[in-house]
């Protein structure tokens, strides 16, 4: 069974220590009640990942673990086979002992777009909401973060993260918790909070923004990356049914509308720092993710549209800070 005890010990004497009032019971309930059919199988695979400490790691320029010649050919093939049991791999890529996990998303491209605009992460406590398999968390660690916490309720993402961490070494101060942001009390403790690719999946985007603000210390930075459409401050797309074959897309605002939402939630210094159209090279099927991908979600006769006729995915990154609370509203 996956254990969270090392995380509890790590935060016991930190600014997150008051989280211990709620977190063990929340995660204990998850461990007792989670019924995902593949979880026991994945946990057995994790127990087989008994490899020596890697001779090198590099989280600054990518996620590279091991030089590639530390393991014998048979060991390397066995490791590749074990990691393959955690398919589909969506967020990455990872290079582990010479094994290239070519994920559906080139998450390194997103990181390159986003990271140059954010405040330096050196010695910061960071929260990554909707972190997936944790690729960006390793990159945050590579930028000098003191501690990185990711939350994502998917059991597969948790096991993919645990697989990478067990090979990289459990001493790294990066942890994934299988919970959603609705399970977090207001912690008011993180220096930086990331929410990338999450907002359009929330039924109430304003509530999501307020939940993100509740996790930041005053002066802390929000890094928000999400789907957007063209238009003015009153333009918001509400898909009638599906968007790009996804049935859990609720609101896609224009950049101006998104900036307005953030200001209404009393974020300050709000600015859009990047807008990018998702390319077929950035999101695609691979040997490590053989399901449908972006090309299958777009109109085959016009890739500027989804199969439903909506504008094709365009993503914006917004940076904002948590200001002092308005005591008149309390």
ZASE-10571 format. One record per residue: x negated, z negated, y negated of N, C-alpha, C, CB in turn; residue in one letter. Coordinates in steps of 0.1 Angstrom, whole numbers, padded with zeros to 4 digits, always signed. Atoms other than C-alpha are relative to their C-alpha. Glycine has a CB too. Example, Ala and Ser with C-alpha at 12.3 -4.5 7.8 and 13.67 -1.06 7.14 Angstrom:
// residues 2
-0009+0000+0012-0123-0078+0045-0009+0000-0012+0010-0012+0000a/+0009+0000+0011-0137-0071+0011+0008-0008-0011-0004+0014-0005s/
//
This chain:
// residues 330
-0008+0000+0012+0000+0000+0000-0009+0000-0013+0010-0012+0000x/+0008-0001+0013-0013+0009-0035+0002-0013-0007+0005+0012-0009x/+0001+0013+0006-0023-0023-0053-0002+0002-0015-0010-0009+0006x/+0002+0000+0014-0021-0030-0090-0007-0013-0005+0013+0002-0008x/+0006+0013+0003-0040-0063-0089-0012+0001-0009-0004-0007+0013x/+0011-0001+0009-0071-0050-0105+0004+0003-0015-0009+0012+0005x/-0005-0002+0013-0051-0039-0135+0005-0013-0006+0012+0011+0000x/-0004+0013+0005-0035-0073-0138-0012-0008-0005+0008-0008+0011x/+0012+0008+0004-0070-0089-0139-0006+0006-0013-0010+0001+0012x/+0006-0006+0012-0082-0064-0165+0007-0003-0013+0000+0015+0002x/-0008+0003+0013-0054-0071-0190+0002-0015-0002+0013+0007+0001x/-0003+0015+0001-0053-0109-0184-0006-0005-0013-0005-0007+0012x/+0006+0006+0012-0077-0115-0213-0001+0011-0011-0014-0005+0003x/+0000-0010+0010-0068-0085-0235+0012+0000-0008-0001+0014+0007x/-0012-0001+0008-0043-0075-0261+0013+0003+0007-0003+0010-0011x/-0012-0003-0008-0020-0065-0233+0004-0011+0009-0003+0012+0009x/-0002+0011-0010-0019-0099-0216+0015-0004+0000-0008-0012-0004x/-0014+0004+0000+0017-0105-0227+0009+0009+0009+0006-0001-0014x/-0007-0009-0009+0027-0075-0205+0002-0007+0014-0008+0013+0001x/+0000+0006-0013+0020-0097-0175+0013-0008+0002-0012-0009+0002x/-0012+0007-0002+0053-0115-0182+0011+0008+0007+0005-0004-0014x/-0010-0009-0006+0073-0085-0170-0006+0010+0010+0006+0008-0011x/+0005-0011-0008+0050-0060-0153+0000-0003+0015-0013+0004-0005x/+0001+0002-0015+0044-0076-0119+0014+0001+0007-0006-0014+0003x/-0013-0001-0007+0081-0079-0112+0005+0014+0000+0010-0010-0008x/-0005-0015+0001+0088-0043-0124-0007+0008+0011-0003+0006-0013x/+0008-0008-0010+0060-0029-0101+0003-0006+0014-0015-0001-0003x/-0004+0006-0013+0070-0053-0073+0013+0006+0005+0001-0015-0001x/-0013-0007-0003+0105-0039-0074-0002+0014+0004+0010-0001-0012x/+0003-0014-0004+0091-0004-0073-0006+0001+0014-0010+0006-0010x/+0006+0000-0013+0070-0012-0043+0010-0003+0011-0012-0010+0001x/-0010+0004-0011+0099-0028-0024+0011+0011+0002+0007-0013-0004x/-0012-0009+0000+0126-0002-0033-0003+0015+0001+0008-0003-0011x/+0002-0014+0001+0108+0031-0036+0001+0006+0014-0014+0003-0007x/-0003-0005-0013+0120+0053-0008-0005+0015+0002+0015+0000+0002x/+0005-0014-0002+0101+0086-0013-0005+0002+0014-0010+0003-0011x/+0003-0002-0014+0098+0101+0021-0015+0002+0003+0008+0011+0005x/+0014-0004-0002+0062+0113+0017-0010-0011-0004-0004+0012-0007x/+0009+0010+0005+0048+0081+0002-0008-0007+0011+0007-0011-0008x/+0009+0006-0011+0037+0064+0035-0010+0010+0005+0009-0004+0011x/+0010-0010-0004+0020+0096+0045-0011+0001-0010+0006+0014+0003x/+0010-0001+0010+0002+0099+0012-0009-0012+0000+0006+0003-0014x/+0008+0012+0000-0009+0063+0014-0010+0000+0011+0009-0012+0000x/+0009-0001-0011-0024+0069+0048-0012+0010-0003+0007+0006+0013x/+0011-0009+0004-0044+0099+0034-0009-0007-0010+0006+0012-0007x/+0008+0007+0010-0056+0077+0005-0010-0010+0008+0008-0008-0009x/+0009+0009-0008-0070+0052+0031-0011+0007+0007+0009-0008+0010x/+0010-0007-0006-0091+0079+0045-0011+0005-0010+0005+0013+0007x/+0009-0005+0011-0109+0086+0012-0011-0010-0002+0007+0003-0013x/+0011+0010+0000-0139+0064+0021-0013+0008-0002+0000-0009+0013x/+0012-0008+0003-0168+0082+0004-0009-0009-0009+0004+0013-0007x/+0010+0007+0008-0200+0069-0012+0003+0002-0015-0014+0003+0004x/-0001-0002+0014-0201+0064-0049-0007+0013-0004-0007-0012-0008x/+0006-0013+0003-0207+0098-0065-0013-0002-0008+0010+0008-0009x/+0013+0001+0006-0242+0105-0077+0001+0004-0015-0009+0010+0007x/-0002-0002+0014-0228+0116-0111+0015+0002-0003-0007+0013-0005x/-0014-0003+0005-0195+0118-0131-0002+0005-0014+0009-0013+0001x/-0001-0006+0013-0187+0138-0162+0014+0001-0004-0008+0013-0001x/-0013-0001+0005-0155+0132-0180+0001+0005-0015+0007-0014+0001x/+0001-0004+0014-0167+0144-0214+0003+0015-0001-0014-0002-0005x/-0002-0015+0000-0167+0182-0206+0010+0005+0009-0014+0006+0002x/-0010-0004-0010-0141+0182-0179+0001-0012+0009-0005+0012+0009x/-0001+0011-0010-0134+0160-0148-0008+0005+0012+0015-0004+0003x/+0009-0003-0010-0164+0164-0126-0005-0012+0007-0012+0009-0005x/+0003+0012-0008-0171+0139-0098-0009+0004+0011+0012-0008+0005x/+0009-0004-0010-0202+0143-0077-0007+0013-0004+0006+0001+0014x/+0008-0012+0004-0230+0169-0081+0003+0012+0008-0014-0004+0001x/-0004-0011-0008-0217+0191-0053-0009+0001+0012-0002+0012-0008x/+0009-0001-0012-0247+0186-0029-0002-0014+0006-0013+0006-0004x/+0002+0013-0005-0242+0149-0022+0006-0002+0014+0007-0010-0009x/-0007+0001-0013-0219+0154+0008-0005+0012+0009+0015+0001-0001x/+0002-0011-0009-0227+0174+0039+0012+0010+0001-0004-0005+0014x/-0011-0010+0000-0207+0206+0045+0012-0005+0007-0005+0013+0007x/-0011+0005-0007-0185+0189+0071+0008-0011-0008-0004-0006+0013x/-0006+0011+0009-0178+0159+0048+0008+0007-0011-0010-0010-0005x/-0006-0007+0011-0170+0183+0020+0013+0007+0004-0009+0010-0007x/-0012-0007-0005-0145+0203+0041+0011-0010+0003-0004+0008+0012x/-0010+0011-0003-0128+0171+0053+0006-0005-0013-0007-0011+0008x/-0005+0005+0013-0125+0159+0017+0010+0010-0006-0011-0003-0010x/-0009-0011+0005-0110+0193+0007+0013+0000+0007-0007+0013+0001x/-0012+0000-0008-0085+0191+0035+0009-0012-0004-0003+0000+0015x/-0007+0012+0004-0075+0156+0025+0007+0002-0013-0009-0013+0000x/-0006-0002+0013-0070+0165-0011+0011+0010+0000-0012+0004-0010x/-0010-0010-0001-0050+0195-0001+0013-0005+0004-0005+0011+0009x/-0013+0006-0004-0024+0172+0014+0008-0005-0011-0003-0011+0010x/-0007+0005+0012-0015+0161-0021+0006+0012-0008-0009-0009-0009x/-0006-0011+0007-0002+0196-0031+0015-0003-0002-0003+0013+0007x/+0006-0009+0010+0012+0208-0054-0007-0008-0011+0011+0009-0007x/+0008+0006+0011-0015+0199-0080+0003+0008-0012-0016+0001+0003x/-0005-0007+0012-0001+0207-0114-0009-0002-0012+0014-0005-0003x/+0008+0002+0012-0024+0191-0140-0014-0002+0004+0005-0012-0008x/+0014+0001-0003-0061+0196-0140-0008+0010-0009-0003+0004+0015x/+0006+0000-0014-0086+0211-0131-0009-0011+0002-0007+0013+0002x/+0010+0010-0004-0108+0188-0112-0011+0006+0009+0007-0012+0008x/+0011-0004-0009-0142+0194-0096-0005-0013+0007-0011+0007-0008x/+0003+0012-0007-0148+0168-0069-0010+0004+0012+0013-0007+0006x/+0010-0003-0010-0180+0170-0048-0001+0015+0003+0002-0008+0013x/+0002-0014-0002-0182+0207-0054+0013+0007+0004-0010+0003+0010x/-0013-0005-0003-0145+0212-0046+0008+0003-0013+0009-0009+0010x/-0007-0004+0013-0126+0231-0074+0015-0001+0003-0005+0013-0005x/-0015+0001-0001-0090+0219-0076+0006+0008-0011+0005-0015+0000x/-0005-0010+0010-0075+0249-0095+0015-0003-0001-0003+0015+0004x/-0014+0005+0002-0043+0233-0108+0009+0011-0007+0000-0013-0008x/-0009-0009+0007-0012+0251-0121-0003+0001-0015+0015-0005+0002x/+0003+0000+0015-0020+0241-0157-0015-0001-0002+0008-0012-0006x/+0014+0003+0005-0053+0245-0174+0002-0010-0011-0006+0014-0006x/-0001+0011+0009-0049+0211-0189-0012-0002-0009+0003-0013+0007x/+0012+0001+0009-0084+0213-0203+0002+0009-0012-0012+0005+0008x/-0003-0007+0012-0072+0240-0227+0008-0007-0010+0007+0014+0004x/-0008+0008+0009-0045+0217-0240-0009-0011-0007+0011-0006+0007x/+0008+0010+0006-0071+0190-0244-0009+0005-0011-0009-0007+0012x/+0008-0006+0010-0094+0213-0263+0007+0002-0013-0006+0013+0005x/-0008-0002+0012-0066+0221-0287+0003-0013-0007+0013+0007+0003x/-0005+0013+0006-0054+0185-0292-0012-0009-0005+0008-0007+0010x/+0010+0011+0003-0086+0164-0291-0008+0001-0013-0010+0000+0012x/+0008-0001+0012-0103+0179-0321+0008-0005-0012-0004+0015-0002x/-0008+0004+0011-0075+0167-0343+0003-0015-0001+0013+0007+0000x/-0004+0014-0001-0071+0131-0332-0011-0009-0005+0004-0004+0014x/+0010+0010+0004-0089+0099-0344-0009-0002+0012+0007-0013-0004x/+0009+0002-0011-0120+0092-0323+0006-0012+0009-0014-0004-0005x/-0006+0009-0010-0110+0073-0291-0010-0011+0004+0004+0007+0012x/+0011+0009-0003-0143+0053-0290+0005-0015-0001-0012+0002-0008x/-0003+0014+0000-0135+0017-0280+0015-0003-0002-0008-0008-0010x/-0015+0001+0002-0097+0023-0283+0007-0003+0014+0006+0012-0006x/-0009+0002-0012-0070+0011-0259+0011+0010-0001+0007-0015-0001x/-0008-0012+0001-0049+0041-0251+0011+0000+0011-0009+0013+0002x/-0011-0002-0009-0015+0048-0235+0003+0015+0001+0012-0009-0005x/-0004-0014-0002-0006+0082-0220+0013+0000+0007-0011+0007+0009x/-0013+0000-0005+0031+0085-0215+0003+0014+0007+0011-0003-0011x/-0002-0012-0008+0041+0110-0188-0013+0007+0004+0009+0010-0008x/+0014-0004-0002+0005+0113-0177-0002+0010+0011-0009-0012+0001x/+0002-0009-0011+0011+0134-0146-0011-0006+0010-0004+0014-0004x/+0010+0004-0009-0018+0132-0122-0012-0007-0007-0006+0011+0008x/+0010+0008+0007-0040+0116-0149-0012+0008-0006-0005-0010+0009x/+0011-0007+0004-0062+0145-0159-0005-0004-0014+0003+0015+0000x/+0004+0003+0013-0061+0138-0196-0005-0015-0002+0013+0002-0010x/+0004+0013+0001-0066+0101-0190-0016-0001+0003+0007-0009+0010x/+0015-0001-0002-0101+0109-0176-0007+0006-0012-0003+0008+0013x/+0006-0005+0012-0108+0130-0206+0000-0010-0012+0007+0013-0004x/+0000+0011+0010-0098+0101-0229-0011-0010+0003+0014-0007+0000x/+0011+0009-0003-0122+0079-0210-0013+0006-0003+0000-0003+0015x/+0012-0008+0004-0148+0106-0215-0003+0000-0015+0000+0014+0005x/+0002+0001+0014-0143+0103-0252-0002-0015-0005+0013+0005-0007x/+0005+0013+0003-0152+0066-0251+0011-0011-0001-0007+0000-0013x/-0011+0010+0000-0118+0049-0247-0004-0013+0007+0013+0005+0005x/+0004+0013-0007-0122+0012-0238+0009-0002+0012+0002-0012-0010x/-0010+0002-0011-0091+0012-0216+0011+0011-0001+0006-0014+0000x/-0010-0011+0000-0067+0040-0206+0011-0004+0010-0006+0014+0003x/-0011+0003-0008-0032+0032-0192+0009+0012+0000+0007-0013-0004x/-0009-0010+0000-0010+0060-0180+0013-0004+0007-0005+0012+0008x/-0013+0003-0007+0027+0058-0170+0007+0013+0004+0009-0009-0009x/-0008-0011-0005+0046+0083-0149+0007-0004+0013-0010+0013+0002x/-0007+0006-0012+0073+0075-0123-0002+0008+0013+0014+0000-0003x/+0001-0008-0011+0063+0103-0099-0009-0006+0011-0005+0014-0004x/+0009+0005-0011+0049+0090-0065-0011+0010+0003+0008-0003+0012x/+0010-0009-0003+0030+0122-0060-0011+0000-0010+0005+0014+0001x/+0011+0001+0011+0012+0120-0094-0008-0013+0002+0007+0000-0013x/+0007+0013-0002+0004+0083-0086-0011+0002+0011+0009-0011+0004x/+0009-0001-0011-0012+0093-0053-0011+0010-0003+0007+0005+0012x/+0011-0009+0004-0031+0123-0068-0010-0008-0009+0006+0012-0008x/+0009+0008+0009-0045+0099-0095-0008-0009+0009+0008-0007-0010x/+0007+0010-0008-0054+0073-0069-0011+0007+0009+0010-0007+0010x/+0010-0008-0008-0072+0100-0048-0012+0003-0008+0006+0013+0005x/+0011-0003+0009-0093+0110-0077-0008-0013-0003+0004+0007-0013x/+0006+0013+0004-0100+0074-0087-0008-0006+0012+0010-0010-0005x/+0007+0005-0011-0110+0064-0052-0013+0007+0003+0008+0000+0012x/+0012-0007-0002-0136+0091-0050-0009-0002-0012+0003+0015+0001x/+0008+0002+0012-0148+0085-0086-0005-0014-0001+0008+0003-0013x/+0004+0014+0001-0150+0047-0082+0010-0008-0007-0013-0001-0007x/-0011+0008+0005-0124+0020-0088-0004-0008-0012+0005-0009+0010x/+0004+0008+0011-0145+0004-0115+0004+0006-0014-0015-0002+0000x/-0003-0007+0013-0134+0029-0142+0013-0007-0006+0002+0015+0002x/-0011+0006+0006-0110+0013-0167+0011+0009-0004-0004-0007-0013x/-0011-0009+0002-0082+0038-0162+0010-0003+0011-0005+0015+0000x/-0010+0004-0009-0050+0030-0145+0013+0008-0002+0003-0015-0001x/-0013-0007+0001-0017+0048-0137+0011-0010+0006+0000+0014+0008x/-0011+0008-0005+0015+0028-0133+0013+0009+0002+0003-0012-0011x/-0011-0009-0003+0046+0044-0117+0013-0005-0006+0002+0001+0015x/-0012+0004+0008+0071+0035-0144+0002+0010-0011-0002-0015-0005x/-0003-0008+0012+0088+0052-0173-0001-0009-0012+0014+0006+0002x/+0002+0007+0012+0086+0043-0209+0012-0010-0002-0001+0009-0012x/-0012+0009+0002+0121+0027-0207-0003-0013+0007+0012+0006+0006x/+0003+0013-0007+0105+0000-0184-0010-0008-0008-0006+0004+0013x/+0010+0007+0008+0080-0010-0211+0007-0009-0011-0010+0010-0007x/-0004+0008+0012+0087-0039-0235-0008+0004-0012-0002-0015+0003x/+0008-0003+0012+0076-0035-0271-0014-0007+0001+0008-0003-0013x/+0014+0006-0001+0038-0041-0267-0007-0001-0013-0008+0007+0011x/+0006+0000+0013+0027-0033-0302-0016-0002+0001+0006-0011-0009x/+0014+0004-0003-0009-0032-0288-0009+0012+0001+0000-0007+0012x/+0009-0011-0002-0022+0003-0283-0005+0007-0013+0007+0011+0009x/+0005-0006+0012-0045+0020-0307+0004+0015-0001-0016-0001+0001x/-0004-0014+0000-0035+0055-0296+0010+0001+0011-0012+0010+0002x/-0010-0003-0010-0004+0066-0277+0002+0015+0000+0014-0007-0003x/-0002-0014-0002-0001+0101-0263+0014+0002+0007-0011+0006+0009x/-0012-0005-0007+0032+0118-0253-0001+0015-0001+0014-0006-0007x/+0002-0014+0000+0025+0153-0242+0009+0006+0011-0015+0003+0002x/-0009-0006-0010+0052+0174-0225+0011-0009+0005-0008+0005+0011x/-0010+0009-0004+0077+0147-0224+0013+0000-0009-0005-0014-0001x/-0011+0002+0009+0100+0147-0255+0012+0009+0004-0004+0004-0014x/-0012-0009-0003+0122+0177-0244+0007-0004+0013-0005+0014+0001x/-0006+0005-0012+0129+0159-0211+0009-0012-0002-0010-0003+0011x/-0008+0013+0003+0145+0129-0229+0014+0003-0005-0008-0008-0010x/-0014-0002+0005+0182+0128-0234+0002-0005-0014+0010-0008+0009x/-0001+0005+0014+0177+0109-0266-0014+0001-0006+0006-0014-0001x/+0014-0002+0005+0145+0122-0284-0003-0011-0011-0002+0013-0006x/+0003+0010+0010+0149+0097-0313-0003-0013+0007+0013-0002-0009x/+0003+0012-0007+0150+0068-0288-0014+0001+0005+0010-0003+0011x/+0014-0002-0006+0118+0082-0272-0010-0003-0011-0002+0014+0006x/+0009+0002+0011+0101+0083-0306-0001-0015-0004+0004+0008-0012x/+0000+0014+0003+0111+0047-0313-0007-0008+0011+0014-0005-0002x/+0007+0007-0010+0099+0036-0279-0015+0002-0001+0005+0005+0014x/+0014-0002+0002+0065+0052-0286-0005-0008-0011-0002+0015-0003x/+0004+0009+0011+0063+0034-0319-0001-0014+0004+0010+0002-0012x/+0000+0014-0005+0070+0001-0301-0013-0003+0007+0012-0003+0008x/+0012+0003-0008+0038+0005-0281-0012+0000-0009-0002+0011+0011x/+0012-0001+0009+0015+0011-0311-0002-0013-0008+0002+0012-0009x/+0003+0010+0010-0002-0015-0332+0002+0007-0014-0014-0006+0001x/-0001-0005+0014+0003-0011-0370-0012+0008-0003+0003-0011-0010x/+0011-0008+0003-0019+0017-0380-0005+0009+0011-0012-0008-0005x/+0004-0008-0012-0022+0031-0345+0006+0014-0001+0006-0007+0012x/-0003-0014+0001-0019+0068-0339+0008+0005+0012-0013+0008-0001x/-0007-0007-0009+0007+0088-0321-0004+0015+0001+0016-0001-0003x/+0003-0014-0003-0003+0121-0305+0012+0006+0008-0014+0002+0007x/-0012-0006-0006+0029+0141-0298-0001+0015+0002+0012-0004-0008x/+0001-0015-0003+0028+0175-0280+0013+0003+0007-0013+0003+0008x/-0013-0003-0006+0061+0192-0271+0004+0014-0003+0010-0010-0006x/-0005-0013+0003+0080+0224-0270+0007+0000-0013+0010+0004+0011x/-0006-0002+0013+0092+0237-0303+0006+0014-0001-0009-0002-0012x/-0005-0013+0003+0112+0267-0317-0003+0003-0014+0015+0001+0003x/+0002-0004+0014+0109+0286-0349+0013-0004-0008-0002+0015-0002x/-0012+0004+0008+0132+0275-0378-0003-0011-0010+0011-0004+0009x/+0001+0010+0011+0139+0251-0406+0003-0014+0006+0009+0003-0012x/-0002+0013-0004+0145+0214-0405+0014-0003+0007-0001-0009-0012x/-0013+0002-0007+0181+0219-0391+0001+0008+0013+0011+0005-0010x/-0001-0008-0012+0171+0241-0362-0005-0008+0012-0009+0012-0001x/+0002+0007-0013+0173+0225-0327+0006+0008+0011+0004-0015-0001x/-0006-0007-0011+0178+0243-0295+0004-0010+0011-0011+0010+0007x/-0006+0009-0011+0201+0226-0269+0004+0010+0011+0012-0009-0005x/-0003-0010-0010+0200+0248-0238+0014-0004+0007-0011+0000+0011x/-0013+0002-0006+0235+0252-0223-0001-0005+0014+0008+0013+0000x/+0002+0004-0014+0222+0249-0187-0015-0003+0002+0006+0010+0010x/+0014+0001-0003+0186+0255-0178-0009+0007-0011-0004+0006+0013x/+0010-0007+0009+0155+0264-0199-0012+0003+0009-0003-0009-0012x/+0011-0004-0009+0128+0283-0180+0002-0006+0014-0013-0006-0006x/-0004+0005-0013+0146+0273-0148+0000-0016+0001-0009+0005+0011x/+0000+0014-0001+0143+0236-0157+0014-0005-0005-0011-0006-0010x/-0013+0006+0003+0175+0216-0157+0000-0013-0008+0008-0002+0013x/+0002+0013+0007+0161+0186-0175-0006+0002-0014-0008-0009+0008x/+0004-0002+0014+0155+0201-0210+0012-0002-0009-0006+0015-0001x/-0011+0004+0008+0177+0186-0236+0000+0005-0014+0001-0015+0000x/+0001-0004+0014+0164+0192-0271-0013+0006-0003+0003-0013-0010x/+0012-0006+0005+0138+0216-0285+0001+0002-0015-0003+0013+0008x/-0002-0001+0014+0134+0211-0322-0010+0011-0006-0002-0013-0007x/+0011-0007+0008+0116+0232-0348-0010-0010-0004+0007+0008-0013x/+0011+0009+0005+0084+0218-0362+0005-0008-0011-0013+0008-0004x/-0005+0007+0011+0101+0209-0394+0010-0011+0004+0007+0009-0010x/-0009+0010-0004+0129+0191-0376-0007-0012+0007+0010+0006+0010x/+0008+0010-0007+0104+0172-0354-0007-0009-0010-0010+0006+0009x/+0006+0008+0010+0085+0161-0385+0010-0009-0007-0007+0009-0011x/-0011+0008+0006+0118+0149-0400+0004-0011+0009+0012+0009-0003x/-0003+0010-0009+0126+0130-0369-0010-0012-0001+0001+0005+0014x/+0010+0010+0000+0093+0112-0370+0000-0008-0013-0014+0007+0002x/+0000+0007+0013+0096+0103-0407+0013-0009+0000+0001+0010-0011x/-0012+0008-0001+0132+0090-0400-0003-0012+0009+0011+0008+0006x/+0004+0012-0009+0116+0067-0373-0011-0008-0007-0005+0005+0013x/+0009+0007+0008+0093+0055-0401-0015+0001+0005+0003-0015+0000x/+0014-0004-0001+0061+0071-0389-0005+0005-0013-0002+0010+0012x/+0006-0004+0013+0037+0078-0417-0012+0011+0003-0006-0012-0008x/+0011-0010-0001+0010+0105-0423+0003+0010+0011-0013-0007+0003x/-0005-0009-0011+0030+0129-0401-0005+0014-0004+0015+0000+0001x/+0005-0013+0003+0013+0163-0398+0000+0008+0014-0014+0000-0006x/+0001-0009-0011+0015+0193-0374-0014+0006+0000+0011+0011+0000x/+0015-0005+0000-0021+0202-0363-0002+0012+0008-0008-0012+0004x/+0002-0011-0009-0015+0229-0338+0013+0006+0005-0009-0004+0012x/-0011-0007-0006+0010+0255-0326-0006+0010+0009+0010+0006-0011x/+0005-0009-0010+0004+0275-0295+0010+0005+0009-0012-0007+0008x/-0009-0006-0010+0023+0299-0273-0006-0001+0013+0004+0015-0004x/+0006+0002-0013+0018+0291-0237-0002+0014+0007+0010-0009+0009x/+0003-0013-0005+0001+0320-0220+0001+0000+0016-0014+0004-0004x/-0001-0001-0014+0004+0333-0184-0013-0004+0007+0004+0014+0004x/+0013+0005-0005-0033+0323-0180-0001-0015+0000-0012+0007-0008x/+0001+0015+0001-0027+0287-0189+0009-0007+0010+0004-0004-0014x/-0009+0005-0010+0002+0281-0165+0003+0010+0010+0013-0006-0007x/-0002-0010-0010+0002+0299-0132-0001-0006+0014-0010+0012-0002x/+0002+0004-0014+0004+0296-0094-0014+0001+0004+0009+0008+0009x/+0014-0001-0005-0029+0289-0076+0001-0004+0015-0009-0010-0008x/+0000+0005-0014-0040+0280-0040+0003-0014+0001-0014+0003+0005x/-0003+0014+0000-0035+0244-0050+0014-0003-0005-0010-0008-0008x/-0014+0001+0005+0000+0250-0065+0007+0013+0003+0001-0004-0015x/-0005-0013-0004+0018+0277-0046+0015+0003-0003-0002+0001+0015x/-0014-0001+0004+0053+0272-0061+0001+0010-0011+0006-0013-0004x/-0002-0008+0012+0068+0293-0089-0007-0006-0012+0015+0002-0002x/+0006+0004+0013+0052+0291-0123+0005+0008-0011-0016+0000+0001x/-0006-0005+0013+0055+0304-0158+0005+0015+0001-0011-0001-0011x/-0004-0014-0001+0056+0341-0149+0014+0002+0006-0010+0008+0008x/-0013-0001-0006+0087+0334-0128+0011-0006-0009+0000-0008+0013x/-0010+0006+0009+0104+0315-0157+0003+0009-0011-0006-0013-0005x/-0002-0009+0011+0101+0344-0181+0008+0013+0004-0013+0004-0007x/-0007-0013-0002+0122+0376-0185-0010+0010+0004+0008+0004-0013x/+0010-0010-0004+0103+0402-0165-0001+0012-0009+0003+0005+0014x/+0000-0011+0009+0112+0428-0191-0004-0004-0014+0014+0007+0000x/+0003+0004+0014+0104+0407-0222-0006-0014+0001+0012+0001-0009x/+0006+0013-0002+0079+0378-0218+0001-0009-0012-0014+0001+0004x/-0002+0009+0011+0088+0365-0252+0013-0008+0001+0001+0009-0013x/-0012+0007-0003+0120+0352-0236+0000-0006+0014+0013+0009-0001x/-0001+0006-0014+0128+0329-0207+0010+0008+0008+0005-0015-0001x/-0009-0008-0008+0149+0342-0179+0015-0002-0004-0001-0004+0015x/-0013+0003+0005+0179+0326-0196+0002+0006-0014+0002-0015-0001x/-0001-0007+0013+0172+0345-0228-0004-0009-0012+0014+0004-0002x/+0005+0009+0011+0158+0316-0249-0014+0004-0004+0001-0015+0004x/+0014-0002+0004+0125+0318-0268-0010-0006+0010-0003-0005-0014x/+0010+0005-0010+0095+0315-0244-0007-0012-0006-0010+0012+0003x/+0006+0012+0004+0076+0283-0245-0011+0001-0011-0007-0007+0012x/+0010+0001+0011+0058+0275-0277-0002-0015-0002+0005+0007-0014x/+0003+0014+0000+0041+0241-0281-0007-0004-0013-0008-0004+0012x/+0006+0006+0013+0032+0220-0312-0006-0013+0003+0011+0000-0011x/+0006+0013+0000+0010+0190-0316+0002-0006-0014-0015+0000+0004x/-0002+0008+0013+0020+0164-0342-0008-0013+0001+0016-0003-0002x/+0008+0013+0001-0002+0135-0353+0008-0009-0010-0015+0002-0004x/-0007+0010+0010+0014+0104-0370-0005-0014+0003+0016+0001+0002x/+0004+0014-0002+0007+0068-0375+0012-0010-0002-0011-0003-0011x/-0010+0011+0002+0027+0036-0373-0003-0008-0012+0000-0009+0013x/+0002+0007+0013+0032+0021-0407+0005-0015+0001+0008+0007-0011x/-0005+0013+0000+0040-0014-0417+0015-0001+0002-0004-0007-0013x/-0014+0000-0001+0075-0025-0407+0007-0002-0013+0004-0011+0010x/-0009+0002+0012+0102-0023-0433+0008-0012+0002+0009+0013-0003x/-0007+0013-0002+0113-0059-0436+0015+0001-0005-0007-0011-0007x/-0014-0002+0005+0145-0047-0454+0009+0004+0011+0001+0009-0011x/-0009-0005-0011+0157-0032-0421+0000-0009+0012-0006+0014+0005x/+0001+0010-0011+0149-0062-0399+0011-0011-0002-0014-0007+0001x/
//
